[in-house]
Amino acid sequence: CRQDVGDRFEVLDDGRAFLVEVTSSSKREMVASIREVREIEPLPYPRVRLAMAIPRFNVFEAVLEKMVEMGVEEIQTLFSDNSFLKTDSEAWRGKEARFQKIIQSATQQCGRGEKMRLMPAKKLSEFVRDLSSEINRGEPVSGLFAYEVGTLPIKEALRQGARNTQPKLVWAFIGGEGGFSRDEVENFATLGFSAVTLGRQVLRVETACVALVSVLKYELDLMR
C-alpha cells in the first residue's frame, strides 16, 4: 500500500518470485508489470514438521510466525492432557482465518516459496496411531520430543536415530505448559522416538519451539 508509480517490489506465488514495477496507481487499484521472474528453491530435505499441544491463542500466533521463518513444513496441533484446549471448539475454529493470515504475512516477509501447512487439530493418541501406521509402512520418518526429564542431548538423539535412517521427514514434538503426561510419553515410545533435553531451564512453549527447531536444522545441515 506504500508503493507508488515506478516503485519495484517482489510478489511471491507458487514457488516463484516476480519482480514487478508499478505502472499506475489509484485509490482502488494498482497496476504493475512483471520485470523479472526467479524460481525460489524448495525447502531442503529432511523436512521438519512440528507437532504441538495447543497453547494459549496469543502464544500459538507467535509460534506460527516464527515457524514460517524457520522453514517448518507443517504444524500439527494436538489435543493433549496438558493442552490449553482439550477438545475441538468454536473458539479454536473461529481463529483459523486469522492463523492463515499470519502464515501468509510471514511467508511474504521472509521470502519463502511455499506456505507452511496448518493441519486440523487431532487428539495426540490419534495422531500417534496414524504416524505409527506410516512408520510401519516403511516411510522414512523420524522424530523426537522435548521432555522435562529427558537426558539425551539432541545431537545424540539424531546420531542414534535420524542420521542413521536418513529420513525425509523429522517430527519435533512440543507439549503444553505442563509438558507431556506419562501416558503420552509411553505413546511416543511406541514410535521409537527419543526424549531430548532442552537444557536445565524451563522454557516457555514458544521458546521451546524455536530452540528445538533451530537445533534440529543446525544438526541436520539445513542452515543453508
N, C-alpha and C positions, 0 to 999 in steps of 0.2 A: 504493500500500500504506500510505501515511501518512494517508490520508483517514479521516474519521470521520463519524458521522451529523450532517447539517446542513451539511457542507462542500460547496462547489461547485467544479467544475473543468470543463475542456473536453475533449471526446472528438472526435477527428478521424476522419472516414470519408467516402471517396468525394467529396472536394471540398466537404464541409460540416463545420462545427464545431457540436457540440451542447453547450450549457451544461447540465450535469446537477447535481442535488443528491442527495447520499447520503441515503437514507431508512432503510436498515438495513444492519448490518454484522456479520459473524461471521468465524470463522477461515477458513472455506472459501468464503464468498460475500459479495458486496457488491451491494446493490440501489440503483439511482439512478433518479430521474425526470428526464425532459427538461424544462428550463425555457425555453430559447430555442434557436433554430436560425439560423445565419447561413451564407451562401454564402462560400466562400473563392475569391478571384479566381485564375484560372488563370495560369500563367506567361506573361509577355508575349512578344510577337514582336519580333525574331527569337529563336528558341530557341537556347540554347547547349548544345552537346554536347562531351564530352571524349573523345578517343581517346589512350590512353597505353600505352606499353610496360610490361609487368608489372614492378613493382618488388618489393622485399622485402615480405613479408606485413605487417609492422608499419607500414611506410610506406604501403602501399595502404589499410590500415584508417584511417589518419589522413586520407588523401585523400578517402575515401568520406564521412566525416563532414563535412568542410569543403565538399565539392562539393554535398552536400544543402543545406547552409546557404546556399551561393552561388547556388542556383537552377538548377543544371545539370540539364538534362532527362534526359540519358543518358550513361553511361560505356561506352565500348567498349574492352575490354582487348586488347592486341596482343602476339603473339609476334614479337619483332624481333631484329635482330642483337645488340643490347646489352640485351635484357630479362633480368630475373632468371631467368625460365623461358623456354626456347626452344621447348618443345613442351608439349602438354597432359599433365597428370599427376594421379595420385590425390591428391597433396598439395594441388594447386590446387582440384580439385573438392570435396575434403573441407572446404574453407573456405567454400563457398558459403552454407551456412546461417548461419554467423557474419557473413558480409558482409551478408546480408539483414537480420539482426538489427540491425546497426549502422545501416543505412539507415533501418529502421523507427524506431529510437530517435531518430535525428537529425531525422527528419521530424516526430515528435511534439514534440520540444524546440523546433524553430523555427517550428512552426505552419504548416507547408507543407500545401497541399491535395492534392497528388498525389505519389506516391512516385517517386523517381529510378529509372530503369531501369538495371540492370546486365546488359549483354549477354554472351553466351558469348564466350570469347576466340577470336580469329582470328589467322592469320598476317597480318602487315602487308601483304604483297603481295596477299593475297586480299581484304582489306578495301579497299585502294586500287582494286582491279579492280571490286568491287561499287559503290563510291562513284562511280567513273568512269562506270559504266552509268547511275546516277541522273542525273548531270550531263548526260550525252549525251541523256537523255530530256527535258531541259529543266527538271528540278527546280530550284527556287530555292535552291541550296546554295552556300555559300562556306566558306572555311577558311583557316587559317594555322598555321604550325608554328614552334615555338621552336627555334632552331639557333644553336650557339655561334659560328658565323662569319657569322650573319645581320647585316646592317647596316641593314635597313629598320625604322624605328620602327613600332610597332603602329598608331598613328594614321594614318601614311602608307599602310600596307598596307590598312587599312579604306577609306581615301579612294579608293584605286585599285581596290579590289575590292568588298568587302561593301556599302559605301554606294551604289556606282554600280548594282549589280544588285538592290538591295533584297531580299536573301534572307530566306526564312522560317527558315532554319537556318544556323548558323555552327559549324563544327567547329574545335576547338582541339586541336593535336597536341603531346604531350609525350613525349620519348624516355626511355630508361633512363638509368642513371648514366653511361654512356658516350656519351649523346646518340644521334643518328641516324647511320647509316653513309652513305657517299657514294651507294651504290646506292639506299638508301631516299629520300634527298633527290631523286634523279632521278625516283623514282616519284611524289613529291609534285609535281614539275614538270609531269608529265603531266596533273595535275588543275588546273593553273593556280593553285595555292596559293602564298602568299608565305612566304619565310623571314624571320622577325622576330627582333629582338634583345630580350632582357630586361635589358639593361644590361651593364656591364663585369664585374660579379662573377659567378662561377659559382654557380648556385643548386642547392640540393637539389631532388629531384623534387617533394616535397610543397610546397616554397616556390614552385617554378616554376608548379605547377598553380594555386595561389591567385593568384599575380601575374598570370598570363596571363588567367585568367577575370575577375579584378577589373577589369583594364584594358579588356577586351572589353565588359563590362557597362557601364562608365562611358562609353566611346566610342559604344556603340550605344544610349545613353539608356535602359538597363534598370535603373538605380538609382532606381526609383520604386515 
